[in-house]
Amino acid sequence: MNELNSPVETVIEFVFYGLFNPKNFEPSWLYRKEIFHPREVKEIKEIMINDAEVFYSTDVISFNITFDSFVIKTNSNLTYDSLLTVAKRIVNALRSDLRGEFSLNIRYHFRKPSNSKSSEHMERLLKTNFWEGLIEGVKPNGVAISKSEQQKEFYWNSDINVSICRRENSKGELIHVFLRNLLNLNQLPNEGKGRRSPQKNIIAKFIRLDDELMKVKKQCENIAINTANKYFSDYV
């Protein structure tokens, strides 16, 4: 892999959907449900708890729970296996509270090329003349596309967004490639329309999705790196 176009940062998150009471998921919940060992719970920091949202993190994984989502995230590709292990334990603990779909979202950041052609390359992705006569002073900021396909174990919807990173600490020097993958375990091939997989089967299915999730993750990485190579390389 070309070092120039390797991601300088990779953020991976699982998002589970359902109906939750955030205050029920304080850090002690991780211990009670045998998701974390006691020593791991003691390592939790940055705790924020209120009626609408609960957030806390360790050095490896962060947790963010609202009324309709349960998000776990890691800021390194190297800790994906740990994230997946925790995700499986959470799915097993939540069970009937979960909907039959979840997201595997991956954000990549690449360094902006030094040849200062990022805006020019972005224009190749984004048709700015669409906004002519509607908004003055339009500058290309990003592009989003979607794709979907049926897999053996789930229906896969993917939204792909490419933009200049807006984080203040990035100082406009990073290219942001975000892939939001919504995986629907209810929509199965060769089943009648509207037919749903039983909840217990959904849980069992997620537990054994390792290979399929790795394929999704690998495809996301290829899309991100190929995009960076084609549009945002010093050698373009």
C-alpha positions as MATLAB code, in Angstrom:
seq = 'MNELNSPVETVIEFVFYGLFNPKNFEPSWLYRKEIFHPREVKEIKEIMINDAEVFYSTDVISFNITFDSFVIKTNSNLTYDSLLTVAKRIVNALRSDLRGEFSLNIRYHFRKPSNSKSSEHMERLLKTNFWEGLIEGVKPNGVAISKSEQQKEFYWNSDINVSICRRENSKGELIHVFLRNLLNLNQLPNEGKGRRSPQKNIIAKFIRLDDELMKVKKQCENIAINTANKYFSDYV';
ca = [
       0.000    0.000    0.000;
       1.324    3.434   -0.912;
       2.287    5.123    2.344;
       1.244    8.513    0.976;
      -2.361    7.391    0.562;
      -2.740    5.296    3.695;
      -5.342    6.656    6.138;
      -3.819    8.725    8.925;
      -6.887    7.999   11.056;
      -9.610    5.342   10.990;
     -12.721    5.525   13.178;
     -14.990    2.479   13.319;
     -18.356    2.297   15.030;
     -21.278   -0.065   15.457;
     -24.694    1.553   15.837;
     -27.525   -0.579   17.210;
     -31.102    0.681   16.949;
     -34.016    0.201   19.308;
     -35.800    1.869   22.223;
     -33.532    2.540   25.206;
     -33.635    4.380   28.497;
     -30.129    5.891   28.489;
     -29.837    6.087   32.295;
     -30.181    2.288   32.473;
     -26.827    1.968   30.717;
     -24.418    3.566   33.160;
     -20.918    1.996   33.252;
     -21.961   -0.503   35.943;
     -24.319   -2.068   33.369;
     -21.272   -3.337   31.463;
     -20.178   -5.271   34.537;
     -23.634   -6.603   35.423;
     -24.080   -7.954   31.882;
     -20.545   -9.413   31.813;
     -19.531   -7.193   28.904;
     -16.562   -5.736   30.809;
     -14.486   -7.157   33.647;
     -14.431   -5.109   36.879;
     -10.927   -3.759   36.153;
     -12.091   -2.595   32.707;
     -15.039   -0.747   34.247;
     -12.588    1.039   36.570;
     -10.700    2.301   33.502;
     -13.784    4.137   32.212;
     -13.474    7.918   32.061;
     -15.110   10.977   30.481;
     -18.471   10.018   31.927;
     -21.523   12.084   30.989;
     -24.965   11.005   32.190;
     -28.290   12.785   31.795;
     -31.897   11.856   30.984;
     -31.397   11.978   27.228;
     -27.883   10.641   26.732;
     -25.137    8.597   28.369;
     -21.508    8.740   27.227;
     -18.335    7.176   28.599;
     -15.101    5.751   27.246;
     -11.943    3.791   27.881;
      -8.664    4.306   26.040;
      -9.926    1.878   23.378;
     -13.739    2.050   23.111;
     -16.352    4.755   23.668;
     -20.070    4.247   24.374;
     -22.894    6.648   23.502;
     -26.491    5.713   24.308;
     -29.583    7.758   23.424;
     -33.284    6.910   23.335;
     -33.041    5.238   19.926;
     -29.406    4.217   19.423;
     -26.531    2.429   21.165;
     -23.164    3.385   19.647;
     -19.770    1.848   20.366;
     -16.704    3.276   18.662;
     -12.961    2.837   18.420;
     -10.401    5.221   16.946;
      -8.020    2.675   15.514;
      -8.191   -0.062   12.914;
      -5.954   -2.129   15.213;
      -8.672   -2.389   17.887;
     -11.492   -3.534   15.568;
     -11.400   -7.092   16.964;
     -11.922   -5.762   20.502;
     -14.805   -3.609   19.259;
     -16.456   -6.597   17.558;
     -16.129   -8.733   20.691;
     -17.851   -6.037   22.778;
     -20.522   -5.616   20.070;
     -21.402   -9.315   20.262;
     -21.741   -9.140   24.035;
     -23.970   -6.075   23.782;
     -26.242   -7.724   21.203;
     -26.566  -10.765   23.447;
     -27.391   -8.552   26.455;
     -29.917   -6.298   24.706;
     -31.697   -9.009   22.722;
     -35.392   -8.073   22.438;
     -34.626   -4.334   22.699;
     -32.885   -4.354   19.324;
     -34.244   -3.809   15.852;
     -33.173   -6.182   13.114;
     -30.764   -3.715   11.539;
     -27.536   -2.035   12.594;
     -24.837    0.167   11.103;
     -21.132   -0.441   10.669;
     -19.781    3.056   10.015;
     -16.177    3.765    9.084;
     -14.510    7.179    8.794;
     -11.141    7.542    7.104;
      -8.934   10.616    7.079;
      -6.227   11.148    4.487;
      -3.734   13.986    4.352;
      -4.646   16.718    1.903;
      -2.203   16.706   -1.048;
       0.467   19.377   -1.022;
      -0.190   20.322   -4.658;
      -3.225   22.383   -3.507;
      -5.537   20.817   -6.095;
      -8.034   19.418   -3.610;
     -10.794   21.844   -4.629;
     -10.133   21.124   -8.294;
     -10.388   17.396   -7.689;
     -13.528   17.891   -5.605;
     -15.124   19.688   -8.548;
     -14.541   16.552  -10.596;
     -16.733   14.750   -8.079;
     -19.303   17.487   -7.476;
     -21.190   19.388  -10.172;
     -21.201   22.934   -8.768;
     -23.296   24.287  -11.656;
     -26.300   22.529  -10.100;
     -26.483   25.423   -7.600;
     -25.957   28.266  -10.070;
     -28.715   30.851   -9.710;
     -29.796   29.400   -6.361;
     -26.939   30.168   -3.978;
     -24.151   32.680   -4.514;
     -20.492   31.921   -3.893;
     -20.832   28.149   -3.956;
     -17.620   26.201   -3.338;
     -17.310   22.423   -3.692;
     -17.252   20.897   -0.220;
     -18.104   17.248   -0.731;
     -20.041   14.600   -2.572;
     -22.300   11.773   -1.376;
     -23.442    8.658   -3.233;
     -25.401    5.576   -2.222;
     -25.440    1.947   -3.234;
     -27.260   -1.172   -2.058;
     -26.957   -4.910   -2.576;
     -28.387   -8.134   -1.208;
     -25.947  -10.324    0.700;
     -26.556  -13.828    1.987;
     -27.091  -12.734    5.592;
     -28.314   -9.133    5.212;
     -29.403   -6.359    2.865;
     -26.618   -3.779    2.604;
     -27.253   -0.056    2.104;
     -24.138    2.099    1.913;
     -23.842    5.900    1.895;
     -20.413    7.188    0.871;
     -19.389   10.770    1.606;
     -16.156   12.476    0.518;
     -15.314   15.959    1.769;
     -12.683   18.220    3.276;
     -12.700   17.419    7.000;
     -14.478   20.144    8.987;
     -13.010   19.331   12.372;
     -11.395   22.419   13.830;
      -8.203   20.610   14.795;
      -7.765   19.252   11.256;
      -7.181   22.836   10.003;
      -8.533   21.898    6.575;
      -5.588   19.563    5.995;
      -7.487   16.258    5.971;
      -9.685   14.563    3.389;
     -12.694   12.882    5.009;
     -14.113    9.650    3.531;
     -17.136    8.397    5.479;
     -18.923    5.134    4.719;
     -22.205    4.509    6.532;
     -23.267    0.889    6.106;
     -26.793   -0.024    7.202;
     -27.093   -3.811    7.395;
     -30.652   -5.149    7.587;
     -30.797   -8.666    8.996;
     -34.568   -8.842    8.391;
     -34.348   -8.624    4.610;
     -33.227  -12.058    3.494;
     -32.900  -13.439   -0.050;
     -35.418  -16.026   -1.261;
     -37.998  -15.096    1.371;
     -41.444  -13.682    0.786;
     -41.866   -9.929    0.766;
     -42.498   -8.570    4.248;
     -41.361  -11.772    5.909;
     -39.046  -11.207    8.853;
     -36.432  -13.354   10.504;
     -37.325  -14.264   14.137;
     -35.589  -12.081   16.751;
     -33.613  -14.980   18.216;
     -32.311  -15.794   14.732;
     -31.227  -12.180   14.257;
     -29.162  -12.342   17.452;
     -27.592  -15.660   16.488;
     -26.875  -14.326   13.010;
     -24.984  -11.279   14.287;
     -22.838  -13.472   16.526;
     -21.538  -15.358   13.482;
     -21.131  -12.443   11.065;
     -17.348  -12.125   11.482;
     -16.422  -12.989    7.889;
     -19.239  -10.957    6.329;
     -18.398   -7.894    8.425;
     -14.745   -8.218    7.483;
     -15.766   -8.215    3.805;
     -17.772   -5.016    4.359;
     -14.837   -3.459    6.201;
     -12.354   -4.474    3.500;
     -14.557   -3.119    0.720;
     -14.895    0.186    2.577;
     -11.126    0.402    2.937;
     -10.639   -0.271   -0.783;
     -13.179    2.408   -1.744;
     -11.554    4.956    0.567;
      -7.982    4.268   -0.553;
      -8.895    4.133   -4.249;
     -10.720    7.468   -3.900;
      -7.698    9.024   -2.200;
      -5.360    7.620   -4.852;
      -7.473    8.876   -7.740;
      -8.472   12.336   -6.561;
      -6.316   13.391   -3.620;
      -2.779   12.272   -4.269;
       0.272   14.472   -4.817;
       0.805   12.438   -7.959;
      -2.621   13.106   -9.529;
];
